[in-house]
Each structure stands twice: as structure tokens, then as C-alpha cells.
Amino acid sequence: MADEAFSIDKRPLRDLLGQVASGKAQLPEFQRGWVWPWPNIASLLASISLSYPVGTVMLLKAGGDVRFKYRPIEGAAPQTGAEPESLVLDGQQRLTSLFQALKLRRPVETQDLRKHRATGWFYADMRAALEENGDREEAIRFLPESRVVRNFRGEVLEDYSTPRLEFENALFPLHAVFDNGDWGDEFTDYWGGDQEKRQLWRTFRNEFVRPFDLYHVPVIELGQETPRQAVCQVFEKVNTGGVTLTVFELLTATYAADDFDLRRHWEQECRAAWEAPEYRILREVSNTDFLQAVTLLATAERWWRERERGTEEERLPRIGCKRKDMLALSLADYRRFAPMLVAGFKTAAKFLHQQFVFDTRFLPYGTQLIPLAAAFALAAQDAQSAGAQEKLARWYWCGVFGELYGGSTETRFSQDLPDVVDWIRGSETEPRTVTAAQFSPGRLLTLRTRNSAAYKGIYALLLKAGAVDWRTGEKAEVTGYFDEAVDIHHIFPKSWCEKAGLDPTIYNSIVNKTPLTARTNRIIGGVAPSEYLDRLVNAAETPREGVHAHVRSHLADPRLMAADDFAAFFAARRDALLEYISAAMGKTVLDGDGTDDAPGTSYEAADDTDDL
């Protein structure tokens, strides 16, 4: 930011608090509430009474192109319609604390260090404040709202509830610090000709009260032309509370200046549209995810429009949904594209159902929902044909098994959206995600928990292949599979493998696991497959071939299991899984020396623990 984009000066504390009272200094809506406990406020008051620095206040000059909804600082009651000249970006806690303690003539509503609500008044013990070797902070007292201190039995220990009692105990109310000495006149009048008390007040006024009147606060004020992205970055860098400002919160404050409630629209018009059970795959789509999709769509639409006009490739506007792109999203673009994205997300949920991905627990990549929904919104009817759906499925599974959506994804979003839409509209060029995706056969040995996208993807493919429960023969239907009673279990039981001396990196891999109900798994127990297959025949009350058919639906060979031949079973199931993965990606999975990179190779989300 250029030097002329902001000013640096010092302003009297009295004037700053006056601006707070009049509404000339207010808070942008994205600022959180006031949270300082009273000991922190007492420390701040003590520092100012000693003329110590208490930090810089940062303001944003109001009235620029980037507008924010605003609100008064807590406790201030400016006239209705009062418009701010400045918005407080940094220093809210200090300004609010000082305003409440020094300018309001009512109890300060704050909290103690344990975050319990506390309401009361700040006072200074005049004698303690003037002690040469005393602790100024200890001279600041926070008294209850009644100004009466009681013990746990409710007995009165101290009473300062009237001005007379304040005078008699030499206890100065901090809300009188800017009253031009009125309290001090009443104090000396009360004591009449008592020279000691007059001298006490004169000394206290000079050494404690006067520093408040002379105190100047360093102020940095950003200019009206400061862009929204800069405001966001500055706020996060200077905010001493470590508060991260989300894009959604900043845009909520920005759109509110045009009387548009973004939060309400998201909750009641967008998220509410997919509350039905069939859309439960969308339950974890956040407000920021939605804004990212809207931004992706808005920037892509401009890109397409310029391309159709014949604009040269290098001059086309950028497709993007990074933070700065989202912060530049206009309210007009949001209003235009948000309804399209609501429909796009719902269509994406239907598409995922067709891929046998029904629940967020088994969703390979939540991030991939963003370009998927945007593609459905942008392509509209072009995405509904059988050919388009096949291409979308191939792109989706290449993203999953290529494990391309696990890191920084904004660049891939901006590539995939035009690539995929052009492809389903007839382009011969495959999306970059499709061409880049590779799956190594050795990866199967490092997939041991559902933490990785490829692990979840394989089980979706098992469902798509028609996997049924071995005992009941029930299909993994949309309404039944993702029940709490269904989980991923070993085919050759873990205890049997341990007794057989098998390598845990092999038998704990996904090749030896499959989705089964808890009851079926209890029948399996820890015995050899040859034994539990007989148990399943009895429990299922069906011919042996029926149970074997159920087992084959999981791409497992019951004959090899009945022979307890783990090595042959493992090799056969590995080949079968690779065949399904290859079909889903639409490309050959090269075996070659792929087994050389397992186990022990580092892959995205590889995990050595068993998911049970």
C-alpha cells in the first residue's frame, strides 16, 4: 500500500472518546463483540494514568467505494442515523473499555478472568495511587454495581454507595475523569477547611487525573480508496485477539451496506434448499465453499464472454476463486449466480448418488464439490445427456484416484471448470485433471483407513459393483447402507492374520477390507474364512452358493477364502480392484513396477492405523 494511502497522527483521548459517543467513530459489522475482562481494563486505566503507551488505534476513513455496514461501539448511543467518519479496525477492545469506564455514567458490563459476567464501576483509591512505591494497577478498584462490597454471607464489608461515602474514603470514580474537576470541587467542599484533604485532591488531580486529559493516542487512518482485500489483510495482521476474519463475514458486512443480509440469504435460501435427506451429502458445504463456487462461476462467465468475443488467450480475464477473487465478488454477481449454484449443488448431489457416494463420511473430496456444482450450473442442460454424465464421472474418478484435490485446490478449480464444460459440450481435449491422473497399484497397500480419498472411492466402486451384505444379501441402498451398523471390516480377520504371521502392512490394507454390517462381522469373528463361511451359510439359511454369490459381489473369491489361501485371495482381489479403478478413470492402470513403491511410500493421507 502506498504511503499516501494512510495518515499517521496523534489524537487526544478525550476527542477520540467523544467521537465514539457521537457516532463519528463506529465499528464495521464484521468486528466481534467486546470481550475484555475487568482486570485488563484496570491495567489499561493504570497505564494511561502513568502516561504509558497503550498501542496504536487503526481506523478506516468512511465514505469510500468499499462500504461496510456499521454499528456503534458498545455503550455508545449516538443519534439515530448518525453516520461514522471513521471505522475502527484495530483498537476496539481498548476504545470500548475506555469509553465504558470513563464516559458512561452507568455500570460497566464486563466479565472476570473466568469469563463470568461482572457489572460494576471503576474507582481509584486516591491515597494508594499516590504512594511512591505503590502499584498503580492495585490502586484501581472494580466495585459491584451497588458499590457495596459484601462477603460470602452477604454481610457488608465496604460501602461507597453515596458521594459522601466516596469523599470520606477518598475513592475517586473513574467516570468523573473528564468532568472538568466537578467531583474534585465537591470533594474539597465536603471537607471544608481541611488543608490535608485539599492537598490530597490537588496532588491526585495533577498526578492521576491530568494525564488522562493530556493523553494522546497514536492513530493510523487508512484512506477511502483502500480496497476490500487490503482492509481484510490489515485487519487480520493488526488484530491482537488473533481473530481470523472470514471472507463470508467481510462480504456480509459489505453487502449489508446495500441492505442485503448475506447470512440470512445463505441460511434460508441456499442451505435450506438441500435440507432433505436425499441431499445429506451436502451437509458440510460451508458458506465459504458456496461463495467460492459463486466466485468461480462469476469469473468463468466473464472469461467465456470475452473468449466468444475473440479476445486473445493471454488477454482473457482470469478464472479464479482465491480469497482476493471472492472479496471482489459484487452483490450483483452474487444475486445472479447464487440461485444457479443452489441448483448446481443439488444436481451434484444427484450425480454423486449415481456414483454411489451418499454420505459425507464416505465423500472422497469435499473440495471437488465446488467445481462439480459450478460445472452443472454453467453447463445446465448440456450436462444432462448420457455422454456428458459419462465424461463427468470419468473426470470425477480421475480426481479421486489421482488424489488431485487434497492440497491447494483453487488453481485446479479454475482449470477444471472450463476444461470440463468444454469437454462435455463436445471438445476433443480432455480436462487436465483427466490427463494428469495416475493410480499406482502399490497405492492399494498404503490405503488402510478411510482418511484418504482413494480409500473412500474404492468403497463407492464396490457399492456400484453391487456389493451386498454376506448374511442378508441386502444391497447397499441409498437409504440403508450408511447406517451406524455398517463399517469396514477385514475379510481375513486380523487375529487370524496375526496368528498366521502375515505382514500387517498387507493384511491391514484396503485389499483385505470390505463394508459389512456389525452383526455379520460378529459372525465372522476372528476365525479362518473357511470356518466363518460355514457359519454364514447357517445364519443366512440359504444354500452355500448363495453366500458365495454375496461374497463375490465384493470382488472377493469365496473359493480361495474357503481354502484359507490368503496369498492367492489377495492377488485376485487386488487385480479385481485395479480393474474397477481403471474402468472408472477410463485409462489403464499400469502395473509395471508399481509394487516397488509399497509399502512405506509417502502418499497423500496414507495411514498405518486400522480404522477399527
C-alpha positions as CSV (number, residue, x, y, z in Angstrom):
1,M,0.0,0.0,0.0
2,A,1.4,3.4,-0.9
3,D,2.4,5.9,1.8
4,E,-0.3,8.4,0.8
5,A,-3.0,5.7,1.3
6,F,-2.9,6.3,5.0
7,S,-2.2,9.0,7.6
8,I,-0.4,8.8,11.0
9,D,-1.1,11.3,13.8
10,K,-1.8,11.6,17.5
11,R,-5.3,12.4,18.8
12,P,-6.4,13.4,22.3
13,L,-8.0,10.5,24.1
14,R,-10.8,12.9,25.1
15,D,-11.6,13.7,21.5
16,L,-11.5,10.0,20.4
17,L,-13.9,9.0,23.1
18,G,-16.1,12.0,22.1
19,Q,-16.2,10.7,18.5
20,V,-17.3,7.3,19.9
21,A,-20.1,8.9,21.9
22,S,-21.3,11.0,18.9
23,G,-21.1,8.0,16.4
24,K,-18.4,9.6,14.3
25,A,-16.2,6.6,15.2
26,Q,-18.1,3.3,14.8
27,L,-17.3,-0.4,14.2
28,P,-17.6,-2.2,10.9
29,E,-20.2,-5.0,11.2
30,F,-17.5,-7.7,10.9
31,Q,-15.9,-6.8,14.2
32,R,-16.6,-9.2,17.0
33,G,-18.2,-8.1,20.3
34,W,-16.3,-6.6,23.3
35,V,-14.8,-9.2,25.5
36,W,-12.2,-7.7,27.8
37,P,-12.4,-8.7,31.5
38,W,-12.3,-6.0,34.2
39,P,-8.7,-6.8,35.3
40,N,-7.5,-6.0,31.8
41,I,-9.5,-2.7,31.8
42,A,-8.0,-1.8,35.2
43,S,-4.5,-2.4,33.8
44,L,-5.3,-0.2,30.8
45,L,-6.6,2.6,33.0
46,A,-3.5,2.4,35.2
47,S,-1.2,2.7,32.2
48,I,-2.9,5.8,30.9
49,S,-2.8,7.4,34.4
50,L,1.0,6.9,34.2
51,S,1.2,8.2,30.6
52,Y,2.4,4.9,29.4
53,P,1.8,3.9,25.7
54,V,-1.1,1.6,25.2
55,G,-0.8,0.9,21.5
56,T,-2.0,2.4,18.2
57,V,-5.6,2.6,17.0
58,M,-6.2,1.9,13.4
59,L,-9.2,3.5,11.6
60,L,-10.6,3.3,8.1
61,K,-11.9,6.6,6.7
62,A,-15.6,6.0,5.9
63,G,-17.3,7.1,2.7
64,G,-15.2,5.2,0.1
65,D,-16.3,2.9,-2.7
66,V,-16.0,-0.1,-0.4
67,R,-18.8,0.3,2.1
68,F,-19.5,-1.7,5.2
69,K,-22.4,-1.9,7.5
70,Y,-21.5,-0.3,10.8
71,R,-22.7,-0.2,14.4
72,P,-21.9,2.0,17.4
73,I,-19.2,0.9,19.9
74,E,-20.9,-0.9,22.8
75,G,-22.4,1.5,25.3
76,A,-22.5,4.4,22.8
77,A,-25.9,5.8,21.9
78,P,-25.5,8.3,19.0
79,Q,-28.4,10.0,17.4
80,T,-30.5,7.9,15.1
81,G,-29.0,8.0,11.6
82,A,-25.6,9.2,12.7
83,E,-23.1,8.2,10.0
84,P,-19.4,7.5,11.0
85,E,-16.5,9.4,9.7
86,S,-14.2,6.5,10.7
87,L,-14.5,2.8,11.2
88,V,-12.3,1.1,13.9
89,L,-10.2,-1.7,12.5
90,D,-7.8,-2.1,15.5
91,G,-8.2,-0.9,19.0
92,Q,-11.9,-1.8,19.5
93,Q,-11.2,-3.5,22.9
94,R,-9.2,-0.6,24.2
95,L,-11.6,2.1,22.9
96,T,-14.7,0.3,24.2
97,S,-13.1,-0.3,27.6
98,L,-12.0,3.3,28.0
99,F,-15.4,4.6,26.7
100,Q,-17.4,2.4,29.1
101,A,-15.1,3.1,32.1
102,L,-14.6,6.9,31.6
103,K,-17.5,8.3,29.6
104,L,-20.6,6.3,30.7
105,R,-22.3,7.2,33.9
106,R,-23.7,3.7,34.4
107,P,-22.2,0.4,35.4
108,V,-19.7,-1.2,33.1
109,E,-20.9,-4.6,31.9
110,T,-17.9,-6.8,31.5
111,Q,-16.5,-10.2,32.9
112,D,-13.9,-11.5,35.2
113,L,-10.9,-13.6,34.2
114,R,-13.0,-16.8,34.3
115,K,-15.4,-15.2,31.8
116,H,-18.2,-14.9,34.4
117,R,-20.4,-11.9,33.9
118,A,-19.5,-8.9,36.0
119,T,-21.1,-5.5,36.3
120,G,-19.7,-2.6,38.2
121,W,-17.8,0.7,38.5
122,F,-14.1,1.6,38.3
123,Y,-12.7,3.6,41.1
124,A,-9.2,4.9,42.0
125,D,-8.0,4.8,45.6
126,M,-6.5,8.3,45.8
127,R,-4.0,7.5,48.6
128,A,-2.9,4.2,47.1
129,A,-2.5,5.8,43.7
130,L,-0.1,8.4,45.2
131,E,2.1,6.0,47.1
132,E,5.7,6.5,45.9
133,N,6.5,2.8,45.8
134,G,2.9,1.6,45.2
135,D,1.5,-0.4,42.3
136,R,-0.8,1.9,40.3
137,E,-2.7,-1.0,39.0
138,E,-3.6,-2.1,42.5
139,A,-5.0,1.4,43.2
140,I,-7.7,0.8,40.5
141,R,-10.7,-1.0,42.0
142,F,-13.7,-2.5,40.4
143,L,-16.7,-2.3,42.7
144,P,-20.1,-4.1,42.3
145,E,-23.0,-2.3,40.6
146,S,-24.4,-1.4,44.1
147,R,-21.0,0.0,45.1
148,V,-21.3,-2.2,48.3
149,V,-18.8,-4.9,48.9
150,R,-20.1,-8.0,50.8
151,N,-18.7,-11.2,52.0
152,F,-20.0,-14.7,51.0
153,R,-22.6,-14.4,53.8
154,G,-23.9,-11.2,52.4
155,E,-22.5,-9.0,55.2
156,V,-21.4,-5.5,54.3
157,L,-17.7,-5.0,54.3
158,E,-17.4,-1.7,52.5
159,D,-20.0,0.8,51.3
160,Y,-19.3,3.6,48.8
161,S,-22.9,3.9,47.5
162,T,-23.2,7.7,48.0
163,P,-20.9,10.7,47.1
164,R,-20.4,11.3,50.8
165,L,-19.0,7.8,51.3
166,E,-16.8,8.3,48.3
167,F,-15.4,11.5,49.8
168,E,-14.9,10.0,53.2
169,N,-13.0,7.0,51.8
170,A,-11.1,9.1,49.2
171,L,-12.3,6.9,46.4
172,F,-12.4,8.6,43.0
173,P,-14.9,7.4,40.4
174,L,-13.2,7.0,37.0
175,H,-16.3,8.1,35.1
176,A,-15.5,11.6,36.6
177,V,-12.1,11.9,35.0
178,F,-13.3,14.2,32.2
179,D,-15.8,16.2,34.3
180,N,-13.6,19.3,34.4
181,G,-12.9,18.9,38.1
182,D,-16.6,18.9,39.3
183,W,-16.0,15.9,41.5
184,G,-12.9,17.4,43.0
185,D,-14.8,20.6,43.8
186,E,-17.4,18.6,45.6
187,F,-14.7,16.7,47.4
188,T,-13.0,19.8,48.7
189,D,-16.3,21.5,49.6
190,Y,-17.2,18.4,51.6
191,W,-14.0,18.7,53.7
192,G,-14.3,22.5,54.1
193,G,-11.1,23.9,55.5
194,D,-9.3,20.6,55.9
195,Q,-6.0,21.5,54.2
196,E,-4.7,17.9,54.2
197,K,-7.7,16.9,52.1
198,R,-7.3,19.9,49.7
199,Q,-3.7,19.0,49.2
200,L,-4.7,15.3,48.6
201,W,-7.0,16.4,45.8
202,R,-4.5,18.8,44.2
203,T,-1.8,16.2,44.1
204,F,-4.2,13.4,42.9
205,R,-5.5,15.7,40.2
206,N,-2.1,16.5,38.9
207,E,-0.6,13.1,39.1
208,F,-3.6,10.9,38.2
209,V,-6.4,12.8,36.6
210,R,-4.4,15.3,34.5
211,P,-2.6,12.6,32.5
212,F,-6.0,11.4,31.1
213,D,-6.7,14.9,29.9
214,L,-3.3,15.2,28.2
215,Y,-3.2,11.7,26.8
216,H,-2.8,11.4,23.1
217,V,-3.3,8.1,21.2
218,P,-1.3,7.2,18.0
219,V,-3.8,6.8,15.2
220,I,-3.3,5.3,11.7
221,E,-6.2,6.0,9.4
222,L,-6.5,4.2,6.1
223,G,-7.8,6.3,3.2
224,Q,-11.2,6.0,1.5
225,E,-9.6,4.3,-1.5
226,T,-8.3,1.3,0.4
227,P,-9.5,-1.9,-1.4
228,R,-11.6,-4.5,0.4
229,Q,-8.8,-7.1,0.2
230,A,-6.4,-4.7,1.9
231,V,-8.9,-4.0,4.7
232,C,-9.2,-7.7,5.3
233,Q,-5.5,-8.3,5.3
234,V,-4.8,-5.3,7.6
235,F,-7.5,-6.3,10.0
236,E,-6.1,-9.8,10.4
237,K,-2.5,-8.6,10.8
238,V,-3.2,-6.0,13.4
239,N,-5.9,-7.7,15.3
240,T,-4.3,-8.6,18.7
241,G,-7.0,-11.1,19.6
242,G,-5.9,-13.4,16.9
243,V,-9.3,-13.3,15.2
244,T,-9.4,-14.6,11.7
245,L,-11.8,-12.7,9.5
246,T,-13.6,-14.9,7.0
247,V,-14.5,-13.8,3.6
248,F,-18.1,-14.6,4.4
249,E,-18.0,-12.2,7.4
250,L,-16.4,-9.4,5.4
251,L,-18.8,-9.8,2.4
252,T,-21.7,-9.9,4.9
253,A,-20.7,-6.5,6.2
254,T,-20.1,-5.2,2.7
255,Y,-23.5,-6.3,1.3
256,A,-25.3,-5.1,4.4
257,A,-24.4,-1.6,3.4
258,D,-26.9,-2.2,0.4
259,D,-29.5,-3.7,2.8
260,F,-28.7,-7.3,1.7
261,D,-28.4,-9.8,4.5
262,L,-25.9,-12.4,3.2
263,R,-26.1,-14.6,6.2
264,R,-29.8,-14.8,6.1
265,H,-29.8,-15.5,2.4
266,W,-27.2,-18.3,2.8
267,E,-29.1,-19.9,5.7
268,Q,-32.7,-19.5,4.4
269,E,-32.4,-19.5,0.6
270,C,-29.3,-21.6,-0.1
271,R,-28.5,-24.1,2.6
272,A,-32.2,-24.7,3.4
273,A,-32.7,-25.8,-0.3
274,W,-30.8,-29.1,0.5
275,E,-32.1,-30.0,4.0
276,A,-34.0,-33.0,2.6
277,P,-32.4,-36.4,3.5
278,E,-31.5,-37.1,-0.2
279,Y,-29.1,-34.1,-0.1
280,R,-27.2,-35.1,3.0
281,I,-24.0,-35.4,1.0
282,L,-24.2,-31.5,1.0
283,R,-24.4,-31.1,4.8
284,E,-20.8,-30.0,5.2
285,V,-20.8,-27.4,2.4
286,S,-19.9,-24.2,4.2
287,N,-20.8,-20.6,3.5
288,T,-17.3,-20.0,2.3
289,D,-17.5,-23.1,0.0
290,F,-20.6,-21.6,-1.5
291,L,-19.1,-18.2,-2.0
292,Q,-16.1,-19.9,-3.6
293,A,-18.4,-21.6,-6.1
294,V,-20.3,-18.4,-6.9
295,T,-17.0,-16.6,-7.5
296,L,-15.7,-19.4,-9.7
297,L,-18.9,-19.2,-11.7
298,A,-18.9,-15.4,-12.0
299,T,-15.2,-15.2,-13.1
300,A,-15.7,-18.1,-15.6
301,E,-18.7,-16.4,-17.1
302,R,-16.7,-13.3,-17.8
303,W,-13.9,-15.5,-19.2
304,W,-16.3,-17.2,-21.6
305,R,-17.9,-14.0,-22.7
306,E,-14.5,-12.5,-23.6
307,R,-13.4,-15.7,-25.4
308,E,-16.6,-15.7,-27.5
309,R,-15.8,-12.1,-28.5
310,G,-12.5,-13.2,-29.9
311,T,-10.2,-11.8,-27.2
312,E,-6.7,-13.3,-27.4
313,E,-5.9,-16.1,-24.9
314,E,-3.3,-14.1,-23.0
315,R,-5.8,-11.2,-22.6
316,L,-8.7,-13.2,-21.2
317,P,-9.8,-12.3,-17.7
318,R,-8.6,-14.8,-15.1
319,I,-10.9,-17.5,-13.7
320,G,-10.4,-17.7,-10.0
321,C,-11.8,-18.3,-6.6
322,K,-9.0,-17.4,-4.3
323,R,-9.5,-15.1,-1.4
324,K,-8.9,-11.9,-3.4
325,D,-11.3,-13.0,-6.1
326,M,-14.0,-13.8,-3.5
327,L,-13.6,-10.4,-1.9
328,A,-14.1,-8.7,-5.3
329,L,-17.4,-10.5,-5.8
330,S,-20.1,-7.8,-6.3
331,L,-23.5,-8.1,-4.8
332,A,-25.0,-8.0,-8.4
333,D,-22.9,-11.1,-9.3
334,Y,-23.8,-12.9,-6.1
335,R,-27.5,-12.3,-6.7
336,R,-27.2,-13.5,-10.3
337,F,-25.2,-16.7,-9.7
338,A,-26.2,-17.8,-6.3
339,P,-29.6,-19.4,-7.4
340,M,-27.7,-21.2,-10.2
341,L,-25.3,-22.6,-7.7
342,V,-28.0,-23.8,-5.4
343,A,-29.4,-25.8,-8.4
344,G,-25.8,-26.9,-9.3
345,F,-25.1,-28.3,-5.8
346,K,-28.4,-30.2,-5.8
347,T,-27.6,-31.7,-9.2
348,A,-24.1,-32.6,-8.0
349,A,-25.7,-34.4,-5.1
350,K,-27.8,-36.4,-7.5
351,F,-24.7,-37.2,-9.6
352,L,-22.9,-38.4,-6.6
353,H,-25.8,-40.7,-5.7
354,Q,-25.4,-42.2,-9.1
355,Q,-21.7,-42.8,-8.3
356,F,-22.8,-44.5,-5.0
357,V,-21.5,-41.7,-2.8
358,F,-24.3,-40.9,-0.4
359,D,-22.9,-39.5,2.8
360,T,-20.2,-37.1,3.9
361,R,-18.4,-39.9,5.8
362,F,-17.6,-41.5,2.5
363,L,-17.2,-38.4,0.3
364,P,-13.7,-38.6,-1.1
365,Y,-13.1,-34.9,-1.5
366,G,-15.5,-32.2,-0.2
367,T,-13.5,-29.7,-2.2
368,Q,-14.3,-31.4,-5.5
369,L,-18.0,-30.5,-4.9
370,I,-17.2,-26.9,-5.7
371,P,-16.1,-27.3,-9.4
372,L,-18.6,-30.1,-9.8
373,A,-21.5,-27.9,-8.8
374,A,-20.2,-25.0,-10.8
375,A,-19.9,-27.2,-13.9
376,F,-23.5,-28.3,-13.5
377,A,-24.7,-24.7,-13.0
378,L,-22.7,-23.4,-16.1
379,A,-23.4,-26.3,-18.4
380,A,-27.1,-26.6,-17.4
381,Q,-28.9,-28.9,-19.9
382,D,-25.6,-29.8,-21.7
383,A,-24.6,-31.8,-18.6
384,Q,-27.7,-34.0,-18.6
385,S,-27.0,-36.3,-21.6
386,A,-25.7,-39.8,-21.0
387,G,-22.4,-38.9,-22.8
388,A,-21.9,-35.8,-20.6
389,Q,-22.6,-37.8,-17.5
390,E,-20.0,-40.4,-18.5
391,K,-17.4,-37.7,-19.1
392,L,-18.3,-36.1,-15.7
393,A,-17.9,-39.5,-14.0
394,R,-14.6,-40.1,-15.6
395,W,-13.3,-36.6,-14.6
396,Y,-14.6,-37.1,-11.1
397,W,-12.9,-40.5,-10.5
398,C,-9.7,-39.3,-12.1
399,G,-9.7,-36.5,-9.4
400,V,-10.4,-39.1,-6.7
401,F,-8.0,-41.8,-7.7
402,G,-5.3,-39.4,-8.9
403,E,-5.7,-37.8,-5.5
404,L,-5.5,-34.3,-7.1
405,Y,-7.9,-32.5,-4.8
406,G,-6.1,-32.9,-1.5
407,G,-3.8,-29.8,-1.4
408,S,-4.2,-26.3,-2.7
409,T,-7.1,-26.5,-5.0
410,E,-8.1,-23.1,-6.3
411,T,-5.8,-23.4,-9.3
412,R,-7.3,-26.8,-10.2
413,F,-10.8,-25.4,-9.8
414,S,-10.0,-22.6,-12.3
415,Q,-8.6,-25.2,-14.8
416,D,-11.2,-27.9,-14.3
417,L,-14.3,-25.7,-14.8
418,P,-13.7,-24.5,-18.4
419,D,-11.9,-27.8,-19.2
420,V,-14.9,-30.0,-18.1
421,V,-17.6,-27.7,-19.5
422,D,-15.9,-27.5,-22.9
423,W,-15.4,-31.3,-22.9
424,I,-19.0,-32.2,-22.2
425,R,-20.0,-29.7,-24.9
426,G,-18.0,-31.6,-27.5
427,S,-14.4,-30.5,-27.2
428,E,-11.9,-33.3,-28.1
429,T,-9.4,-32.0,-25.5
430,E,-9.6,-33.9,-22.2
431,P,-9.5,-31.9,-18.9
432,R,-6.1,-31.6,-17.4
433,T,-7.2,-33.5,-14.3
434,V,-8.1,-36.5,-16.6
435,T,-4.7,-36.4,-18.4
436,A,-2.7,-35.9,-15.2
437,A,-4.4,-38.5,-13.0
438,Q,-2.4,-41.7,-12.3
439,F,-3.0,-44.5,-9.9
440,S,-0.2,-46.8,-8.8
441,P,-1.1,-50.4,-8.0
442,G,1.3,-50.1,-5.0
443,R,-1.0,-47.5,-3.6
444,L,-3.5,-50.2,-2.6
445,L,-1.1,-51.4,0.1
446,T,-0.9,-48.0,1.7
447,L,-4.6,-47.4,1.9
448,R,-5.6,-48.6,5.4
449,T,-8.2,-46.1,6.7
450,R,-10.9,-44.0,5.3
451,N,-8.8,-40.9,5.8
452,S,-7.8,-40.9,2.1
453,A,-9.9,-40.1,-0.9
454,A,-8.9,-43.1,-2.8
455,Y,-9.9,-45.4,0.1
456,K,-13.4,-43.9,0.1
457,G,-13.5,-44.0,-3.7
458,I,-12.8,-47.8,-3.8
459,Y,-15.7,-48.5,-1.5
460,A,-18.0,-46.4,-3.6
461,L,-16.9,-48.5,-6.5
462,L,-17.7,-51.7,-4.5
463,L,-21.2,-50.4,-3.9
464,K,-21.5,-49.5,-7.6
465,A,-20.4,-53.1,-8.4
466,G,-23.4,-54.3,-6.4
467,A,-21.9,-55.3,-3.1
468,V,-24.4,-56.9,-0.7
469,D,-24.3,-58.0,2.9
470,W,-22.9,-61.5,3.2
471,R,-25.5,-62.7,5.7
472,T,-28.7,-60.9,4.5
473,G,-28.0,-60.4,0.8
474,E,-29.3,-56.8,1.2
475,K,-28.0,-54.3,-1.3
476,A,-26.3,-51.2,0.0
477,E,-29.2,-48.9,-0.9
478,V,-29.2,-45.2,-0.5
479,T,-31.5,-45.4,2.5
480,G,-29.8,-48.3,4.2
481,Y,-26.1,-48.6,3.6
482,F,-24.8,-45.6,5.6
483,D,-26.3,-46.9,8.8
484,E,-24.3,-46.8,12.1
485,A,-24.3,-50.6,12.0
486,V,-22.2,-50.8,8.8
487,D,-18.5,-50.3,8.8
488,I,-15.3,-51.5,7.1
489,H,-14.1,-54.9,8.3
490,H,-11.3,-57.3,7.5
491,I,-12.1,-60.2,5.1
492,F,-9.3,-62.4,6.5
493,P,-9.7,-61.5,10.2
494,K,-7.0,-59.5,11.8
495,S,-6.4,-62.1,14.6
496,W,-6.2,-64.9,12.1
497,C,-3.6,-62.9,10.1
498,E,-1.6,-62.3,13.2
499,K,-1.5,-65.9,14.1
500,A,-0.6,-66.8,10.6
501,G,2.4,-64.4,10.8
502,L,1.3,-62.3,7.9
503,D,2.7,-58.8,7.3
504,P,0.3,-56.2,8.9
505,T,1.1,-53.7,6.1
506,I,-0.5,-56.3,3.8
507,Y,-3.5,-57.6,5.7
508,N,-4.5,-54.1,7.0
509,S,-4.6,-52.7,3.5
510,I,-7.8,-52.0,1.7
511,V,-7.4,-55.2,-0.4
512,N,-8.3,-57.2,2.7
513,K,-11.3,-55.0,3.8
514,T,-14.9,-54.6,2.8
515,P,-18.1,-53.0,4.1
516,L,-20.2,-55.3,6.3
517,T,-22.8,-55.0,9.0
518,A,-21.8,-55.3,12.6
519,R,-23.8,-58.4,13.0
520,T,-22.2,-60.1,10.0
521,N,-18.8,-59.2,11.4
522,R,-19.6,-60.8,14.7
523,I,-20.4,-64.0,12.9
524,I,-17.1,-63.8,11.2
525,G,-15.2,-63.2,14.5
526,G,-11.5,-63.9,14.4
527,V,-11.6,-67.3,12.7
528,A,-10.4,-68.6,9.3
529,P,-12.6,-67.8,6.3
530,S,-13.2,-71.5,5.8
531,E,-14.9,-71.6,9.2
532,Y,-16.9,-68.4,9.1
533,L,-18.2,-69.1,5.6
534,D,-19.9,-72.2,7.1
535,R,-21.3,-70.0,9.9
536,L,-22.7,-67.6,7.3
537,V,-24.4,-70.4,5.4
538,N,-26.2,-71.4,8.6
539,A,-27.0,-67.8,9.6
540,A,-28.3,-66.9,6.2
541,E,-30.4,-70.0,5.9
542,T,-29.5,-70.2,2.2
543,P,-27.5,-72.6,0.0
544,R,-23.8,-72.2,0.1
545,E,-23.7,-70.9,-3.5
546,G,-26.0,-68.0,-2.3
547,V,-23.5,-66.9,0.3
548,H,-20.7,-67.3,-2.2
549,A,-22.5,-65.0,-4.6
550,H,-22.8,-62.4,-1.8
551,V,-19.1,-62.6,-1.3
552,R,-18.3,-62.3,-5.0
553,S,-20.3,-59.1,-5.1
554,H,-17.4,-57.6,-3.0
555,L,-14.9,-58.7,-5.7
556,A,-13.7,-61.4,-3.4
557,D,-13.2,-65.1,-4.5
558,P,-15.0,-67.4,-2.0
559,R,-13.2,-70.5,-3.3
560,L,-9.8,-69.0,-2.3
561,M,-11.3,-67.9,1.0
562,A,-12.7,-71.4,1.7
563,A,-9.2,-72.7,1.1
564,D,-7.8,-70.1,3.5
565,D,-5.3,-69.2,0.7
566,F,-4.6,-65.6,1.7
567,A,-1.8,-65.0,-0.9
568,A,-4.0,-66.1,-3.9
569,F,-7.1,-64.3,-2.5
570,F,-5.1,-61.1,-2.0
571,A,-3.6,-61.2,-5.5
572,A,-7.0,-61.9,-7.1
573,R,-8.8,-59.2,-5.2
574,R,-6.1,-56.7,-5.9
575,D,-6.4,-57.3,-9.6
576,A,-10.2,-57.0,-9.5
577,L,-10.0,-53.7,-7.6
578,L,-7.4,-52.4,-10.1
579,E,-9.7,-53.4,-13.0
580,Y,-12.6,-51.4,-11.5
581,I,-10.4,-48.4,-10.8
582,S,-9.1,-48.5,-14.4
583,A,-12.7,-48.6,-15.7
584,A,-13.8,-45.6,-13.5
585,M,-10.8,-43.5,-14.6
586,G,-11.1,-44.5,-18.3
587,K,-7.4,-45.3,-18.5
588,T,-5.2,-48.3,-18.0
589,V,-3.6,-48.6,-14.5
590,L,-0.1,-49.7,-15.3
591,D,1.1,-52.4,-13.0
592,G,4.8,-52.5,-14.1
593,D,7.0,-52.0,-11.1
594,G,4.2,-50.3,-9.2
595,T,4.5,-52.8,-6.3
596,D,8.0,-51.4,-5.7
597,D,6.6,-48.3,-4.2
598,A,4.7,-50.1,-1.4
599,P,4.6,-50.3,1.4
600,G,6.4,-47.4,3.0
601,T,5.9,-44.9,0.2
602,S,4.6,-41.5,1.3
603,Y,1.2,-40.8,-0.3
604,E,-1.5,-38.2,0.4
605,A,-3.3,-39.3,3.6
606,A,-1.5,-42.6,3.9
607,D,-2.2,-44.0,7.3
608,D,-0.8,-47.1,9.1
609,T,-3.6,-47.4,11.6
610,D,-6.6,-49.7,11.3
611,D,-9.9,-47.9,11.1
612,L,-11.4,-50.1,13.8
